Amino acid sequence: MCIDLHAHTTCSDGTLTPEALVQYAKEKGLKAVGITDHDTVSGNERALTEGQTQGVEVVPGVEFSAACERGQMHVLGFFIDSENKKIAEACAWLQKKRRERNIKILQKLDKMGIKIERDTFVENTYLGRPHIAYKLVQLGYVNTIDEAFETYLKRGAPAYVVREKLPEEETIITIVKSGGVPVLAHPVTVFNVEKTVARLCSYGLEGIEVYYPTHTQEDMNYFFELAKTYNLVVTGGSDFHGEHKPDIDLGCMNVPAFLLDTLKSRASRASNATSLISSKTEK
């Protein structure tokens, strides 16, 4: 059996609810699925409950975008405590910044004569550029989501707005303090990967996502070697978004199920370390 440790639900920019995602994982014959919504943990408990019903193991997680000088850095957090105060604070701050960015994007589009109702993007903090792109398609300004990004929303396009993110060190420490296992997502998007990995390990990085749709076999071999060099757990997933990424199906990376055991052992160690820190703080 296989697992998929990178998937998104309607709690961020996916098109399946947490319950529907778990049901789909069951349909695809997966042993486990990771819930890694952007900047929110609100779908984790719903997915865990559905997992018990469906007989699918659910790994509660999150995906944070971290600030970096070049490239793009995303960090996954696995087996996090969704009730943790540190996680809640980080998610709230990132959602606030996401909302502010959405408003600025809509303002730029408005100046170009493109009218999109703002209320939805103010009230729903999980919405982002993919949702704006979808609206552009619905309203007939473009034919596809890809065209929306190319024409208006990608970096350098007329409606692009830089999003504020947490520093990389704070991102990893936030995950660690929640009892979670921080993993560098799709490292192919990171500039100077080995140098970055070495730096992130000093903050508490525990893993690297090797299995990923855009990774070539050469990329994967390199990331496997980095995992060995820096004693990192190997993870992988599809980065499933449902209809927002129709060419990427849940479970498409055939990630070996045994990797989940290694991840669990790191999670157990992280949880014990967090409990020890908390007990010392209370004293």
TIKEMI-477587 format. One line per field, with one value per residue (C-alpha): residue number from 1; x, y, z; residue in one letter. Coordinates in steps of 0.001 Angstrom, whole numbers. Each point is the difference from the previous one (the first is absolute). Example, Ala and Ser with C-alpha at 12.3 -4.5 7.8 and 13.67 -1.06 7.14 Angstrom:
REM TIKEMI-477587
resi = (1; 2)
px = (12300; 1370)
py = (-4500; 3440)
pz = (7800; -660)
resn = (A; S)
REM end
This chain:
REM TIKEMI-477587
resi = (1; 2; 3; 4; 5; 6; 7; 8; 9; 10; 11; 12; 13; 14; 15; 16; 17; 18; 19; 20; 21; 22; 23; 24; 25; 26; 27; 28; 29; 30; 31; 32; 33; 34; 35; 36; 37; 38; 39; 40; 41; 42; 43; 44; 45; 46; 47; 48; 49; 50; 51; 52; 53; 54; 55; 56; 57; 58; 59; 60; 61; 62; 63; 64; 65; 66; 67; 68; 69; 70; 71; 72; 73; 74; 75; 76; 77; 78; 79; 80; 81; 82; 83; 84; 85; 86; 87; 88; 89; 90; 91; 92; 93; 94; 95; 96; 97; 98; 99; 100; 101; 102; 103; 104; 105; 106; 107; 108; 109; 110; 111; 112; 113; 114; 115; 116; 117; 118; 119; 120; 121; 122; 123; 124; 125; 126; 127; 128; 129; 130; 131; 132; 133; 134; 135; 136; 137; 138; 139; 140; 141; 142; 143; 144; 145; 146; 147; 148; 149; 150; 151; 152; 153; 154; 155; 156; 157; 158; 159; 160; 161; 162; 163; 164; 165; 166; 167; 168; 169; 170; 171; 172; 173; 174; 175; 176; 177; 178; 179; 180; 181; 182; 183; 184; 185; 186; 187; 188; 189; 190; 191; 192; 193; 194; 195; 196; 197; 198; 199; 200; 201; 202; 203; 204; 205; 206; 207; 208; 209; 210; 211; 212; 213; 214; 215; 216; 217; 218; 219; 220; 221; 222; 223; 224; 225; 226; 227; 228; 229; 230; 231; 232; 233; 234; 235; 236; 237; 238; 239; 240; 241; 242; 243; 244; 245; 246; 247; 248; 249; 250; 251; 252; 253; 254; 255; 256; 257; 258; 259; 260; 261; 262; 263; 264; 265; 266; 267; 268; 269; 270; 271; 272; 273; 274; 275; 276; 277; 278; 279; 280; 281; 282; 283)
px = (0; 1005; -431; -393; 1297; -731; -3631; -2256; -3681; -2649; 1423; 2668; 215; -1156; -3403; -846; -1167; 2136; -2586; -163; 3791; 233; -2762; 1913; 3166; -1971; -1229; 3585; 1123; 2349; 1122; 392; -520; 1541; -2135; 2318; -2183; 1642; 209; -2806; -591; -3788; -592; 2145; -2537; -2708; 2368; 1100; -3616; -757; 3182; -1272; -3217; 1742; 2900; 2544; 2798; 25; 3152; -955; 2192; 437; 1952; 1673; 1681; 3242; 1829; 3158; 2202; -217; -2281; -3005; 66; -2881; 242; -2353; -781; -1148; -1717; -439; -2237; -2774; -1012; 3497; 105; 3127; -1565; -3214; 1894; 2043; -3070; -1897; 2864; 463; -3734; -82; 2833; -1731; -3185; 1927; 1717; -3304; -1417; 3044; -248; -3686; 771; 2539; -2463; -2654; 2278; 255; -3789; -404; -2695; -16; -2167; 2311; -2155; 720; 3744; -204; -2153; 1767; 3639; 923; -625; 2956; 1163; -1458; -3451; 466; 1142; -3129; -2134; 1752; -954; -3594; -407; 1402; 3159; 2155; -629; 2086; 1567; 3443; -865; -1149; 3387; 1947; -1968; -694; 1176; 3478; 3116; 632; -3587; -1996; -2143; 2727; 558; 2789; -1308; 1536; 1248; 1549; 3809; 1296; 1360; -3288; -1919; 1956; 30; -3776; -475; 2469; -1666; -3325; 1484; 202; 2608; 1163; 708; 1308; -2636; 850; 3640; 357; -1496; 2695; 3143; 3284; -1698; 2863; 1010; -3633; -486; 3114; -1245; -3524; 1364; 1574; -3531; -1483; -861; -764; -938; 24; -2732; 1633; -3045; -1710; -1601; 2505; 3104; 2028; 1704; 3262; -1594; -1255; 3368; 1609; -2604; 390; 3704; -716; -2345; 2809; 2581; -2122; -1904; -3358; -3152; -1242; -3591; -2023; -3366; -1972; -804; -3577; -2399; -2900; -1451; 2478; 2759; -1940; 3117; 1213; -1866; 112; 2500; 1658; 3524; -333; 1802; 1021; -2055; 3020; 1163; -2888; 1559; 3202; -1996; -1970; 3191; 1161; -3433; 156; 3424; -1203; -3056; 2113; 2395; -2894; -1491; 3368; 333; -3544; 586; 3183; -1799; -2789; 2546)
py = (0; 3611; 3294; 3633; 2561; 3193; 888; 3033; 363; 2701; 1367; 1575; -233; -3548; -915; -3008; 367; -1719; -2783; -411; -72; -2850; -1850; 457; -1297; -3109; -333; 274; -2751; 2187; -1094; 3585; 3577; 3213; 3110; 2909; 3043; 3367; 2083; -1826; -3121; 358; -3141; -2368; -1114; -499; -2136; -2020; -758; -1095; -2058; -2070; -658; -876; -1955; 2395; 1373; 3794; 1974; 3439; 2651; 3448; 1723; 3336; 2267; 1334; 3169; -536; 2208; -2096; -2755; -1185; -1775; -2022; -1956; -2831; -805; -3558; -1408; 3483; 796; 1934; 1592; 1332; 3738; 606; -1579; 1957; 3297; -731; -987; 3107; 2303; -1676; 66; 3712; 614; -2161; 2065; 3253; -1332; -1064; 3481; 1585; -2399; 785; 3719; -386; -1989; 2630; 2679; -2119; -49; -3503; -39; -2826; 43; 508; -1144; -3708; 626; 2101; -2441; -3228; 117; -3267; 1418; 959; 507; -3306; 1152; 3390; -1807; -2157; 3137; 1474; -3131; 79; 3642; -625; 2092; -3064; -3528; -1973; 326; -260; 2922; 2008; -471; 704; 3128; 1494; -1884; -1486; 1766; 2929; 87; 3252; -1170; -1856; 943; -1343; -1948; 471; -3258; -1231; -204; -3508; -459; 1032; -2271; -3074; 891; 507; -3525; -1479; 1731; -1470; -3481; -378; -1162; 2761; -1171; 2038; -252; -411; 1089; 430; 3489; 1003; 1835; -1732; -3018; -1510; 3315; 651; -3463; 365; 3336; -1276; -3014; 2383; 1268; -3485; -1286; -3730; -1062; 598; -657; -2220; -1377; 2879; 354; 2506; -1795; -1823; -3278; 1937; 2428; -2873; -1736; 3245; 564; -3596; 687; 3221; -1944; -2433; 2730; 2064; -2879; 1156; -2072; -447; 912; 530; 856; 1247; 3542; -897; 2944; -1669; 1975; 2840; -2364; -2493; -1720; -969; -2889; -1091; -2812; 504; -56; -3539; 972; -3167; -537; -964; 3625; 826; -2089; 2040; 3211; -1257; -741; 3581; 1265; -1997; 1438; 3522; -429; -1205; 2920; 2469; -1519; 300; 3659; 715; -1654; 1988; 3217; -710; -478)
pz = (0; -522; 1820; -1052; 2493; -1911; -696; 310; 839; -226; 3248; -2217; -3795; -676; -1424; 2201; 3588; 2656; 171; -3787; -242; 2494; -1834; -3248; 1650; 956; -3587; -1284; 2352; 2051; 3447; 1200; -1136; 1327; 386; -798; -571; -495; 3188; 1784; 2087; 15; -2076; 2031; 2598; -2627; -2056; 3044; 877; -3559; -44; 2908; -1917; -3256; 1444; -1506; 2149; -14; 707; 1370; -1536; -1462; -2777; 653; -2524; 1436; -979; -2050; -2131; -3158; -1210; 1993; 3336; 1389; 3238; 919; 3614; 793; 3090; 1408; 2936; -1728; 3309; 673; 775; -2084; -3087; 537; 227; -3124; -2001; 1136; -1020; -3373; -709; 808; -2457; -2604; 373; -367; -3102; -1567; 467; -1634; -2959; -450; 167; -2806; -2087; 641; -1426; -3145; -280; 1438; 2662; 2540; 3127; 2984; 2903; -521; 10; 3145; 1951; -997; 1048; -1720; -3462; -2181; -3565; -1310; 1104; -1648; -3142; 111; 266; -3047; -1933; 1268; -988; -3468; 254; -770; -1208; 2493; 3425; -1596; -2256; 3035; 1651; -3176; -825; 3417; 3094; -362; 1238; -2341; -1288; 405; 2947; 1881; 3641; 2205; 3003; 3435; 1516; 3211; 100; -693; 3525; 1612; -2361; 1058; 3694; -79; -1342; 2484; 2951; -1068; 327; -3766; -2485; -2391; -3550; -2928; -2740; -3710; 455; -3753; 480; 2491; -1072; 892; 1569; 2010; 1532; 888; 1481; 2152; 1319; 641; 1881; 2490; 729; 399; -3492; 192; -3512; -3739; -2570; -2614; -1834; -1817; -3470; -1416; 1297; -2628; 864; 178; 2471; 2120; 81; 1150; 2712; 1210; 435; 1902; 2279; 810; 488; 2368; 1660; -1317; -365; -3565; -827; -3133; -1422; -2946; 1184; -888; -418; -1793; -2900; 505; -1205; -2144; -1349; 3494; 1583; 3619; 488; -3390; 1477; 1422; 3188; 1901; 3148; 2111; -48; 2301; 2786; -113; 52; 3013; 1909; -549; 1021; 3231; 763; -783; 2199; 2925; -403; -83; 3175; 1728; -1003; 1195; 3377; 528; -945; 2491; 2782)
resn = (M; C; I; D; L; H; A; H; T; T; C; S; D; G; T; L; T; P; E; A; L; V; Q; Y; A; K; E; K; G; L; K; A; V; G; I; T; D; H; D; T; V; S; G; N; E; R; A; L; T; E; G; Q; T; Q; G; V; E; V; V; P; G; V; E; F; S; A; A; C; E; R; G; Q; M; H; V; L; G; F; F; I; D; S; E; N; K; K; I; A; E; A; C; A; W; L; Q; K; K; R; R; E; R; N; I; K; I; L; Q; K; L; D; K; M; G; I; K; I; E; R; D; T; F; V; E; N; T; Y; L; G; R; P; H; I; A; Y; K; L; V; Q; L; G; Y; V; N; T; I; D; E; A; F; E; T; Y; L; K; R; G; A; P; A; Y; V; V; R; E; K; L; P; E; E; E; T; I; I; T; I; V; K; S; G; G; V; P; V; L; A; H; P; V; T; V; F; N; V; E; K; T; V; A; R; L; C; S; Y; G; L; E; G; I; E; V; Y; Y; P; T; H; T; Q; E; D; M; N; Y; F; F; E; L; A; K; T; Y; N; L; V; V; T; G; G; S; D; F; H; G; E; H; K; P; D; I; D; L; G; C; M; N; V; P; A; F; L; L; D; T; L; K; S; R; A; S; R; A; S; N; A; T; S; L; I; S; S; K; T; E; K)
REM end
